[in-house]
Amino acid sequence: MSFNTFGHLFRVTTWGESHGPALGATVDGVPPGVALTEADIQPWLDRRKPGQNKFTTQRKEPDEVRILSGLFEGRTTGTPIQLMIENTDQRSKDYGDIAQAFRPGHADITYHQKYGVRDYRGGGRSSARETAARVAAGGVARQVLAALVPGLRVTGYMVQMGTHGIDRARFDAAQIEENPFWCPDPVAAVEWAAYLDDLRLSHNSVGAVIEVVAEGVPAGLGAPLYGKLDSDLAAAMMSINAVKGVEIGDGMAAAALTGVDNADEIRMGPNGPEFLSNHAGGILGGISSGQPVVCRFAVKPTSSILTPRRTINARGEEIDLITKGRHDPCVGIRAVPVGEAMMACVILDHLLLDRGQTGGQRGIIG
């Protein structure tokens, strides 16, 4: 299987399967001399790990990261950083019934069609368990960004669960860490809890929309046409398991605007250009404008549900299948820290690309 690596200069290769002994990431392109320890990465993994409340899978994984290479005396050496996370709570017997069957909505059938072999235990490589490695790599990226661009901040939160969206008039960033949904609207968080509880008890699941914002991004990251910051960001988010749609700024809603409404007008402020709106999501012509970079992605409902679904087995026989095991009723909840990690990786990659191409040189305004 190819294509396990993303990034240009800051490159991340993930490895491992859901029910293997371990999974992890090889992170290459990290500048030397950056202070880094396992304790810098672990808090981000703690935000993603399973079993923290009744609204996520009850698989109990500590997700403790080990750094195996790339450090000397607590600082990066510029060589590849190897990250490893052990799997400790596999229950492969839960998947015995699907060894010869294809779960609807899963990658089972496409993996079989492409490779002729698949790891049916939790989906193997296609499992969302792989995203733990991305979050670990994102922890490395955040540490490097903190050294190179102090003040740059990446924040993710859920803005919609099923058909229920937040009221942006009630947006309170302080609430994001105060509920199990990473929801910035305290009223919506209470409503979502009751809604998801009903779905969970009825053996059903639901999708979600996640918004990730990077503030303090310098102007000038990205390149026209084939090196766009937004195209790499969209590709990174779309690569996350269960993601079916990505938009930057107003995204699809921009199609309903007129040119007068959509154009982000500019005035000169005391410290340089100031935009009067941010419909573009902080990216113009593939290059960051200095405004917050705003990305949104849609996560489909968890396909693993206890309600019987029609499918076929490897012999081509039509069957009804119940997917047993421990699964998230809304996989979008744990996608929030994954989206943050991918944003951090892409921003750092483009920061390093820009330093290599322009050396940080910028056009003067005013």
N, C-alpha and C positions, 0 to 999 in steps of 0.2 A: 504494500500500500504506500503510495507516494503522497506528497503534498501534506506533510505534517508540520510544516514550517510557515510562519508568516513574518512580515517585516522586511525592511531593506538593509539598514545598518544595525538597528536594534532588532535582532532576529530571535524568535522564540520557536523552539521545536518541542512539541509535547509528545509524550510516550506513555504507554500503559493502558490497561483495560479496567473496566468496572470491577471485575472479580479476580483480577490478577493479584500477585503479592504486593505490588506497589504501582504508583504512577508518578509522573513528574514532568519536568521541563528542563531543557538545556537552553540557557539564555546567553547569547553571544552579542558582542558589540557594546558591552558596558564600558564606559570610560574608566581608566584606572584611578585609584585614590579616593573613591567614594566610600564613606563609612557604611557598612552593611553587616547586620547580624540576623540570625533567625528570628530574634525578637522584633525586628523591624517588619518582617513579612507576616508573622503569625496573626496579628490582629485582623488583617484582611481576610485570612482564611477562616478565622473564628466567626466572621460575619456571614460567611457562605455555608459553613458546615451544616450537615443534616441533623435532624432530631432535636432542634431547639424549641419547637412548640408543636401543637397538634395540627398546624396548617402545613407542615412540611413532612417529608418522608421520615419514618422513625428509625431508619438505619443509623446506628450510632458509630460515628467515625470521629476520632479526635482531630484528624487532619493536621497532625504535627509535621511541620516541614523540617527537612535536614538539608543543609548546604554542604555538598560533597567536594566542591572545587571552586576555584576562581577567587579565593580570598587569601590574604596573608595579613596577620595581625589586625584583623577586623576591618580591612579595607580591600576594595576590589583591585585586582591585578591587571585587568584588561583582558584576561583569558576567559574561556567559557565558564559560566556558573551553572553547576549541576544541582537541581533541586529535586528532592525525593519526598513523597508522601506515601506512607504505608497504608494499605487497605487492611482493616482489622475486623470488620463486621460483615463479611460476605455471607450470604445464605443462598448458595448456588442451587440448593434443592428446590427453592421456590420456582425455578425456571425449567424444571424437568418436563413439565407438560407442554412446553412450547419448543422443545428441541427440534421437532419436525413440523412445527406450525409457524405461520407468519402472522405476527400481531398487526392488526390494522392500525395505520397511522405511524408505524415504526419503520425503521430502516432495514428490518429483517429481510424483506423480500428483495430490495434493491441490492443489499450486500450479497445475497445469495445469487442474484442474477449476474452481478459483476464478477465476484470472486469464486463462486462455487463452494465457498466455505464461510462460516460465520461463527462467532462466539455468542451463543444464545444466552449466556449467563448475564442478565442485566443489560444486554445490548453490546457488551464488549467495548469496542472502540467508539461506537456511536452513542454510548451512554453519556448523560449529562455529568456523570462522575468525572469525566475528562476535564471539566471546567475548573476543577480544583487546581490543576496545574497552571491554567491561565491566570487564576487569581494570585497564585504564588509569583508568577512572572510579573504580574501587574504590581505586586508589592516591591519588587526590585525596581521597576520603572518609576514608581512613585518616589523611591528613595533617591534615584538619580535626578529626577525632576526637581526635588526639593533642594538639591545641591546646585543645580544649574539655573533654575528659575524660581527663586524663593517667592512664595505667595501664590503660585499656581495651585489651584484646588479643583479636584474632580469630585462631583457629587451626583449620585444616582438616586432615583425614587420612582415609585409606581404612580402613574397618573390615571390608570384605568384598569378595572377588573371586570371582565365580561362587558356588559353594557353600562356599567356604573363608573362614571368618571369623577374626578375631583372637581371641586369648585375653586378655581384659582383665586377668587376673592378671599378665600380662607387659607391661602398658601402660607404655611409657617414652617420654615426650614428646621426649626428646633424640634418639630414633631417627628421628623423622619426617623430618628433613632428610638422613638418612644412607643412604637407599635410594631407588630410582626410583619407588616406589609411595606415598610419603608415609605409610608404614606405621609405627605406633607399637609394633608387636610384631616384634622382630628375627627371631624364629624363623619367623613367618608370612611375612615378607618374602623369606626364602630359599626357602621352599616355593612362594610365588607366582611367583618368577622361573622356576623349573623348569616350573611349570604353564603359565604364559603363553608360555614359549618353545615348548612342545609345540603349543599352540594356534596360535601364529603360523606355525610351520613346516607345520602341516596346513591352512593357509589358512582359519582359523576365528577367532572373536573371542569375547569374554565381557563380561558386565556387571559392575557394582560398586556398592557402597554407600559413600557419603561422609558423614562426620560433621563438622559445623562448630560450634565453640563460641565464644561471645563472653563473655569474663570481664571483670568490672568495669563491667558495664552498670548504670547507676543505676536504682533503683526508680522506677516511675511513667511509663515510656515506653509509648505505645500508648493505646488508648481502647476502651471497651466497644462491642460489636456491630459497627459498620461501619468502625471504624478500628483494628481489632485489630493489635497488633504481630505476632502469629503468623499472621494471615491474609495480611498483606503479605509476611511472610517466606516463607510457603508459596508465594505467587504468584511471588515473585522466583526462588525455587529451581526451581519448575516451569517457568519461562520459559527455563531453560538448555536448550540443545540436548540431546536424547536422555534427558532426565530423565522418568521415568514414575511416580514416587511420592515423596511428601514426608511426613515426620512430625516432630512437635515433642515433645521429651522422650521418654517411653516410647512415644509414638505408638500404633501398632496393637497393641503388646503390652499396653497399658493395658486392652484389652478382656478380657484373661484374668485381670485382678487383681480382688480384692474392694475394697470401700470402705476397709476397714481397712488393706489393703496400699498402696493408691494415695495416700491423703491424706498430703501432706507436712506432718508435725507441726512445730510452732513452739515455740521457747523464747526467753526474753529473754536476750540476751548483753550483754556490757559496752558494745558499740557499737550496740545495737539488736536487732531481731528476728533470730533465727538459725533456719534451717530444718534439720530433721534428715534430710531426703532431698530429691531433686529429680526426682520422677517427672514433674512438670509442665513440665520443661525451662525453668524460669526465667520462665514467663509464666502468670499467673492472670487469668481474665476479660479476656484480651486486653491486659493491662498487665504490664510487667516487674516482677518481685518483688525484684530485686537479686541473685538467684542467677545463675549462669552460664546464658546462653541457649543451648539445645542443639537443633540441627536436623540431620536426617538426610535424605539423598535417594538414590534408586536410579537408576542410569544403565543404560540398556539396552545390549546388545552392539552394537558397531559393525556397521552393516548393509552396509558396503562390504567384501566378502570375495571372494577369488578362487575360491570354490566356486560352481559354476553354480547359479542359482536360477531358478525359473519365474516369468514375468511376461508382460506384454503391451506392445506398442508403441502409438504414437499412432494407428495405423490399426486398432487393435483385434486385431491378430494375436498369437497366443500364441507366445512365444519362451522360450529359455533364455538367461540373461544372467550374464556374469562382470563384476564391477565392478573395473576396473583402476584404477591410481593408487597414491598413497602415503597409507596410512590407519593409524589407531591400532588395534592388536589389542584394546586395552581403553581406550576413550575416557574411562573414569572416572579414569584417572591424571591427565590434564591438566584434569579438571573440579575438582580440589581447589582450585587458586588461583582458579578462577571462582566456586566456592561461597563462598570467603572474601570475594571482592570484593562479591558480592551481599549477604552479611551486613553488611559495612561500610556499604554504601549504604543499606540499610534502617534500620540502627541510627541512622545520622546523620540520615536523613530524619525519623525519629520523635523524635529529640532536638530538632531544630529545630521540629517541630510542637508539642512539649511546651513549649518556651520561648515560642512564640507564644501558646499557650492559657493556660498557668498561670504563666508567668514563673519557673518553677522552684519554685513554692510547694508544700509537702508537708504532709501530716497528721503530727501529732506523736504518737509512741508513747513512753510511759514518762515 
